[in-house]
Amino acid sequence: MSKKGFTLIEILVVIAIIAMLAITGLSFDFNKKTDIEKRDRFISKIESILHSAILSASNGRGIKVSTKIINPSSTHIQFSTGSIGIYYYSGSSIIGSWEVMNTPFYWDSYFVLKDIYGKMKDSSTGSIYPLPLDIVIDTNNDISFTGSDSNLSSYIGIGMTVKYHGVGRILEFDRRFGKVTIQ
């Protein structure tokens, strides 16, 4: 007759394998992928805001103010560390706004938009803006920038750091082509 069962060595090997799997599982950050996905969704939202503003400005889409529809003379996309927004102007007056997001973006304080900078033609960056910076698109599809820097006319683009929970990427907008690149 033979006895069926596990030897002590077999039980210890199984326990060691389970312990190694548990240690590996505990050290894995399950939220990492979620943080990256949230950051990428935030970048996609900013990219969508830029494209929508360019399209609405180039199509001459009117906006309703009180009881009448007005064609704005320019569209401003304003970026600051605390907000992103599209504002419609008639001359120097704001006549309407659309797609304004304020901190905390999406009611989550881990979204960060910071280090907004101007980019020169030779690809070097200019100063980081402490104040808001606007991308201005007029009805002729001319793109310019307004802000606190006196060198704004020499910038070909702007960039900014977009982060969620410390996971960041750089988003750059090139005014020559109206293109957004993400690094």
C-alpha positions in Angstrom: 0.0 0.0 0.0 1.1 3.5 -0.8 0.2 6.6 1.0 -1.0 9.5 -1.2 -0.2 13.0 -0.1 2.2 15.9 -0.4 5.6 15.9 1.1 6.9 18.8 3.1 9.3 19.9 0.3 6.4 20.1 -2.2 4.3 22.2 0.2 7.3 24.6 0.8 7.9 24.9 -3.0 4.2 25.9 -3.5 4.3 28.4 -0.6 7.5 29.9 -2.0 5.9 30.3 -5.5 2.8 31.9 -4.0 4.9 34.3 -1.9 6.9 35.4 -5.0 3.7 36.0 -6.9 2.2 38.0 -4.0 5.4 40.2 -3.8 5.3 40.8 -7.5 1.6 41.7 -7.4 2.0 44.1 -4.4 4.8 46.0 -6.1 2.8 46.6 -9.3 1.1 50.0 -9.6 -2.4 49.2 -10.9 -3.3 52.9 -11.1 -0.4 53.8 -13.4 -2.2 52.9 -16.5 -5.3 54.8 -15.3 -3.2 57.9 -14.6 -1.6 57.8 -18.1 -5.1 57.3 -19.7 -6.5 60.3 -17.8 -3.5 62.5 -18.8 -4.0 61.4 -22.5 -7.7 62.2 -22.3 -6.9 65.6 -20.9 -4.4 66.2 -23.7 -7.0 65.1 -26.3 -9.5 67.5 -24.8 -7.0 70.4 -25.2 -6.2 69.3 -28.7 -9.9 69.2 -29.5 -10.4 72.7 -28.1 -7.6 74.0 -30.4 -9.1 72.3 -33.5 -12.6 73.4 -32.7 -11.5 77.0 -32.3 -9.6 77.0 -35.6 -12.5 75.4 -37.4 -15.1 77.8 -36.0 -12.9 80.8 -36.8 -12.2 79.7 -40.3 -15.9 78.9 -41.0 -17.0 82.3 -39.7 -19.5 80.6 -37.4 -21.7 83.1 -35.7 -22.6 83.0 -32.0 -25.9 84.0 -30.3 -25.6 87.0 -28.1 -28.9 88.0 -26.4 -31.4 87.8 -29.3 -29.1 88.2 -32.3 -26.4 86.2 -34.0 -23.0 87.9 -34.3 -20.0 86.8 -36.4 -17.0 87.4 -34.1 -14.0 89.2 -35.5 -11.6 86.8 -33.7 -11.5 83.7 -31.5 -9.2 83.6 -28.5 -8.0 80.3 -26.9 -6.8 81.3 -23.4 -4.4 79.1 -21.5 -3.3 79.6 -17.9 -2.4 77.3 -15.1 -5.9 77.6 -13.8 -8.1 77.6 -16.9 -8.5 76.8 -20.6 -11.2 78.6 -22.6 -12.4 79.8 -25.9 -13.6 83.4 -26.1 -15.2 85.1 -29.0 -14.4 88.8 -29.6 -15.9 91.6 -31.6 -13.1 94.1 -31.9 -11.6 94.2 -28.3 -14.9 93.2 -26.5 -15.7 89.6 -25.5 -19.1 88.8 -26.9 -19.3 85.1 -25.9 -17.4 82.1 -24.5 -17.4 78.4 -25.1 -15.7 75.3 -23.7 -14.3 77.1 -20.6 -12.7 74.7 -18.1 -11.3 75.8 -14.7 -9.1 74.2 -12.1 -9.8 71.6 -10.9 -10.3 70.3 -14.4 -13.0 67.6 -14.4 -13.4 68.1 -10.6 -10.1 66.4 -10.0 -7.2 68.3 -8.5 -4.5 66.0 -10.0 -4.9 67.6 -13.5 -2.1 70.2 -14.1 -1.5 72.6 -17.0 1.7 74.6 -16.4 5.0 75.9 -17.9 3.3 77.7 -20.8 6.1 78.9 -23.1 6.8 80.5 -26.5 8.7 78.6 -29.1 11.1 80.4 -31.5 11.8 79.5 -35.1 15.1 77.8 -34.2 13.2 75.5 -31.8 14.4 77.0 -28.6 11.8 78.0 -26.1 11.2 81.5 -24.8 10.2 82.5 -21.3 7.6 80.6 -19.3 4.5 82.7 -18.8 3.3 83.6 -15.4 0.2 85.2 -16.9 -2.4 83.8 -19.3 -1.4 83.4 -23.0 -4.0 83.7 -25.8 -3.9 82.1 -29.2 -5.8 84.5 -31.4 -7.4 83.3 -34.7 -9.1 86.0 -36.8 -11.5 85.7 -39.7 -8.7 85.6 -42.2 -7.2 82.5 -40.5 -4.3 84.5 -39.2 -3.0 83.0 -36.0 -1.2 85.3 -33.5 -0.5 85.3 -29.7 -1.2 87.8 -27.0 0.2 87.7 -23.5 2.8 89.4 -21.2 5.9 88.8 -23.3 7.1 91.5 -25.7 8.6 88.8 -28.1 5.2 87.2 -28.9 5.4 88.3 -32.6 8.6 86.2 -33.0 7.1 83.0 -31.6 6.1 80.3 -34.1 4.3 78.3 -31.5 3.5 77.8 -27.8 4.0 74.8 -25.6 2.8 73.6 -22.2 3.3 70.8 -19.8 0.1 68.7 -19.3 0.1 66.4 -16.3 -2.1 64.1 -14.4 -1.0 62.8 -11.0 2.6 63.6 -11.8 2.6 61.9 -15.2 3.3 64.5 -17.8 3.7 65.2 -21.5 4.5 68.4 -23.5 1.9 69.7 -25.9 3.0 72.2 -28.6 0.9 74.3 -31.0 2.5 75.6 -34.2 0.8 78.7 -35.5 2.2 78.4 -39.0 0.3 75.2 -39.7 -2.3 75.2 -36.9 -0.9 71.8 -35.8 -0.6 70.2 -32.4 2.2 67.9 -31.5 2.6 65.9 -28.3 5.9 64.8 -26.9 
